[in-house]
């Protein structure tokens, strides 16, 4: 499935953590749907520039900018650069995220703070800056019926406990409540805020779960559809949430996972034993 190249025509988007994986796929799909895109990255400058070059080759608009989204000054500078180059922002996809796994009793404060800083505080900082511009500019009816759209990248682990990943699961649970609270507060201003909660998706961050035949076979036992998700599955959902086709969707988390019910049922059955 591909969207019309005019679906997001005239809109300006920022995707954080866009140099690889889900973020890259979202950035490419937003661009192919007509949006001008800012590719945020932390350390993969060459990869980010390659995405920019590909978008420009396809007659799209894009540029890359380095920023650590957990740092307030860097987030403000990133938005300032975007407004300077593109004039405004219509779509924010807060995708940047990391994992630093450890048994709970061995987890250091640095591991905790690093994950909370990028995954949760980073989304707060970016959403706040985007909302300021949405409120300043208001609705542009010829562009979109919303004043702005914020898409928060969460995870099924916002509701499924994950032993050995307490910092990650906590950050995702926080994203869900932050998203809903922001959505409630900004809805009167025609600003939509939603999240995407991916399940098992083939990305570098969870490579160990699928990169060997044995690992993938174990994972597929939890997936009735017998297919591990692809980054394109998430990107298509992001484009829809960024478009006016989802204008009545606000304050929701969208679980993109063909194994959700089966997995949760198994988890609860294990707890009941």
C-alpha positions, 0 to 999 in steps of 0.5 A: 500500500502506498499513499497519494503523493499529494496526501500531505502536500505543503506540510512540514514534518519533523521525525526524531531518531530518523536515521534508521529503523522505524524513524527512517521508514516514517520519514521516507513515507511522509516524504513520498506522501508530499511532506517536507521532512526534517531528519533528526539523528543523534550520531549517524550523520552519513545515514541521515544524509543518505535519506535526505539525498534519496528524498531530494532525488525523488523531488522531495524536500528534506534536510538533516539535523543532529540533536540529542532530544534529551537536551532542552537547548538542542531541541530548541535549536533544532526547532529554530533551524526547522522554522528557519528553513521550512517556516513552520511545522505541521507534523511531529513524529517523536520516534527517538528511543534507546534501550539500556537493559539490565536486571533491576537490582543491577541497573545503574542510575545512569542507565535509568536516566539515559533511557528516561531522558531520550524516550520520555523527556525527549518526547516532552521537549519536542512536543512542547516546542511543536505545540508552541508553533501550532498554537502560534500559527493556528489552522491553515485550512488549505494545508490541513484541518488540524493546527498540528499533529503529534505522533508519539512512538510508544510500544506494547510494553506501555502496558505489558511488563518487561522484566529486565527492561524496567527503564524502557517499559517505564518510559513507554508507560509514561509516554502513553499517559503524557500523550493522552494528557497533552491530547486532552489539553490541546484538543480545543485548539485543533491539535491532535496527539496520538501514539503508535505502540509497535509490537514485534518489528524487525529493527536494529534495536531488537535484532536479537529477537529475530536475527537467527532462525531459532530466535524468529521461530520462537517469536513466531510462536506468539504471532498467529499471523506467522509474520514478524512486523516490518518498519513499513507497517509502522510507517503506513500508520504514521502517515495515516495519523498525520493526514486529515483521514484520521481527523477524528482520532485523538488521544489514542494509542494505536497498537500495530501488532498482529499478535497482541491479543494472543501475547497478552492472553499468554502473559496473563495465563502465566501470571495465573499459574 
